[in-house]
Amino acid sequence: MDRTQQVIDRALAAVAASRARREREAKERREVFGRIQIASIRKPVLPKGIQIPLDLH
């Protein structure tokens, strides 16, 4: 019974390690794609010679 428990413990540890790795990789992927999306946003182009009205009230 002791050997069976060791096998079960190792299997559960492997599952936990796999899940942790998968979650860590997913988090890193979200961060990378978030930075890519921010970097790919185009800045608005303001035509030269046009005055922009500012409401300072």
C-alpha positions, -999 to 999 in steps of 0.1 A, spaced: 0 0 0 30 23 7 42 19 -29 8 27 -43 6 59 -22 40 70 -35 29 65 -71 -3 84 -65 16 112 -48 41 115 -77 12 115 -102 -6 143 -83 27 163 -81 32 159 -118 -3 171 -125 1 201 -102 35 210 -119 20 207 -153 -10 229 -144 13 255 -128 35 256 -159 5 258 -182 -10 287 -162 24 305 -161 28 302 -199 -7 315 -204 -1 345 -182 32 353 -201 14 349 -234 -14 374 -223 13 399 -212 32 396 -245 1 400 -266 -10 429 -245 23 447 -251 20 439 -288 -15 454 -290 -4 485 -272 26 490 -295 5 485 -326 -20 512 -318 -15 540 -343 -11 575 -330 -36 600 -344 -21 621 -372 -28 658 -369 -27 677 -402 -3 706 -402 -17 741 -402 -49 732 -383 -55 748 -349 -71 725 -323 -97 743 -301 -91 738 -264 -120 742 -240 -103 757 -209 -135 765 -189 
